[in-house]
Amino acid sequence: MKKEKKYSEAIQEIEAIITDIENETIDVDLLTEKVRTAVGLIKLCKSRLRSTEEELENVLKEFEKPDEPEKPDDTENNPKRKTQIEEKNSLFS
């Protein structure tokens, strides 16, 4: 099973191919193969960038969601809580 390249590895390989083309150090017989390799790596990088952008958008959407509203105080149906509130109020009276 072939391990998929990391984004940074793909960029480095693309840059190396570009340098070889610019310096004319690639043999003509290998040029087509190198260009095909570069195109495949560029597609990989674009795909990674798209998926990263989508993930970041989802994270930011989740971050921007308002907090859950607090549950209303159910003092009326909770005698213990009602007693606690009454005790606190009596301290300040």
C-alpha positions as CSV (number, residue, x, y, z in Angstrom):
1,M,0.0,0.0,0.0
2,K,1.4,3.4,-1.1
3,K,1.6,6.0,1.7
4,E,0.1,9.3,0.6
5,K,2.4,12.3,0.6
6,K,2.1,15.1,3.1
7,Y,1.3,18.5,1.7
8,S,4.7,19.9,2.6
9,E,6.4,16.9,0.9
10,A,4.3,17.4,-2.3
11,I,5.2,21.1,-2.4
12,Q,8.9,20.3,-2.1
13,E,8.7,17.8,-4.9
14,I,6.8,20.3,-7.1
15,E,9.4,23.0,-6.4
16,A,12.2,20.5,-7.2
17,I,10.6,19.6,-10.6
18,I,10.1,23.3,-11.4
19,T,13.7,24.1,-10.6
20,D,14.9,21.2,-12.8
21,I,12.7,22.4,-15.6
22,E,13.9,26.0,-15.2
23,N,17.5,24.9,-15.1
24,E,17.0,22.6,-18.1
25,T,18.4,19.7,-16.1
26,I,15.6,17.2,-17.0
27,D,16.2,15.0,-19.9
28,V,13.7,15.4,-22.6
29,D,12.7,11.8,-22.3
30,L,11.7,12.4,-18.7
31,L,10.1,15.8,-19.1
32,T,6.6,14.4,-19.8
33,E,6.8,12.1,-16.8
34,K,8.0,14.9,-14.5
35,V,5.2,17.2,-15.7
36,R,2.6,14.5,-15.1
37,T,4.0,14.0,-11.6
38,A,3.9,17.7,-10.9
39,V,0.3,17.9,-12.1
40,G,-0.7,15.0,-9.9
41,L,1.0,16.7,-6.9
42,I,-0.7,20.0,-7.6
43,K,-4.1,18.2,-7.7
44,L,-3.2,16.6,-4.3
45,C,-2.3,19.9,-2.8
46,K,-5.5,21.6,-4.1
47,S,-7.6,18.8,-2.7
48,R,-5.9,19.1,0.7
49,L,-6.3,22.9,0.7
50,R,-10.0,22.5,-0.1
51,S,-10.7,19.9,2.6
52,T,-8.7,22.0,5.1
53,E,-10.7,25.0,4.2
54,E,-14.0,23.1,4.7
55,E,-12.8,21.8,8.1
56,L,-11.8,25.2,9.2
57,E,-15.2,26.7,8.2
58,N,-16.9,23.9,10.2
59,V,-14.8,24.6,13.2
60,L,-15.4,28.4,13.0
61,K,-19.2,27.8,12.6
62,E,-19.2,25.7,15.7
63,F,-17.2,28.3,17.5
64,E,-19.5,31.1,16.5
65,K,-22.7,29.2,17.6
66,P,-24.3,31.0,20.5
67,D,-24.0,29.2,23.8
68,E,-26.8,27.0,24.9
69,P,-29.3,29.0,26.9
70,E,-29.4,28.3,30.6
71,K,-32.3,26.1,31.7
72,P,-34.9,28.1,33.6
73,D,-34.7,27.9,37.3
74,D,-37.3,25.3,38.4
75,T,-37.6,26.7,41.9
76,E,-41.4,26.2,42.1
77,N,-41.1,22.4,41.6
78,N,-37.9,22.0,43.7
79,P,-38.7,22.6,47.4
80,K,-35.0,22.2,48.4
81,R,-33.9,24.9,46.0
82,K,-36.8,27.1,47.1
83,T,-35.7,26.8,50.7
84,Q,-32.1,27.7,49.8
85,I,-33.2,30.9,48.0
86,E,-35.5,31.8,51.0
87,E,-32.6,31.3,53.4
88,K,-30.3,33.6,51.3
89,N,-33.0,36.2,51.1
90,S,-33.5,36.2,54.8
91,L,-29.8,36.9,55.4
92,F,-30.1,40.1,53.4
93,S,-33.4,41.3,55.0
